[in-house]
């Protein structure tokens, strides 16, 4: 009986404890789901624009005007004495004064930015054909020889036109002495050094290689006109304080003569090129 009472007491204690725990637990209100949290928008900064220089337009191979200049080599050195025994001639066998570079630059300037100008390279053999062979021999035709040489040089260039600048020979007034191309002259025992520039311009059609009409007339008329204007320093110019070079090597390094010759060539071309470049 005592054991039954003890068990009853224990069960009563357990029931009271469980009831107390149930009453102590707070009633939890049902949780309401709120709106989802909005994440702040992070603005990405636009990439900085790099200010780069625009590349130059690529050469598309187009050529309006091809330039062949065969004037600067050789540079002539001519002494004219009182008698024939005082005459001497020698050459600087290279374009030491940059005459051909100058001629191409003057053509570019005269043509303007709208015309695509290309310098046409050539070999020594072709140069010989251009300014040595034409006019030599009884049956040679200078125009035909020049056309053949230019056609060969420009065969793969495909330019619309070609402007060809070559040397030619003129006579020194009062003598039977010739002056050819670009060079230096002295006359008499005490003559001052002078530079001369005899160059000829010819324009060819790029397809047929026909020679365009010369805007200044025939070669003979142009040569006669050039010689009649020598007093105006058109093709011959005395250089104050300059001495005739002692040797071709010295002439190549003589800056006063070089600058005078380049100035003479530039002035001459600037006068005549606009007429040759007209369509």
Secondary structure as GFF3:
##gff-version 3
##sequence-region A 1 279
A	DSSP	alpha_helix	2	24	.	.	.	ID=ss1
A	DSSP	beta_strand	65	70	.	.	.	ID=ss2
A	DSSP	beta_strand	75	80	.	.	.	ID=ss3
A	DSSP	three_ten_helix	84	86	.	.	.	ID=ss4
A	DSSP	beta_strand	88	92	.	.	.	ID=ss5
A	DSSP	alpha_helix	99	111	.	.	.	ID=ss6
A	DSSP	beta_strand	117	119	.	.	.	ID=ss7
A	DSSP	alpha_helix	124	128	.	.	.	ID=ss8
A	DSSP	pi_helix	129	133	.	.	.	ID=ss9
A	DSSP	alpha_helix	142	153	.	.	.	ID=ss10
A	DSSP	beta_strand	161	167	.	.	.	ID=ss11
A	DSSP	beta_strand	169	171	.	.	.	ID=ss12
A	DSSP	beta_strand	178	187	.	.	.	ID=ss13
A	DSSP	beta_strand	194	205	.	.	.	ID=ss14
A	DSSP	alpha_helix	219	228	.	.	.	ID=ss15
A	DSSP	three_ten_helix	230	232	.	.	.	ID=ss16
A	DSSP	beta_strand	236	238	.	.	.	ID=ss17
A	DSSP	alpha_helix	248	253	.	.	.	ID=ss18
A	DSSP	alpha_helix	255	276	.	.	.	ID=ss19
###
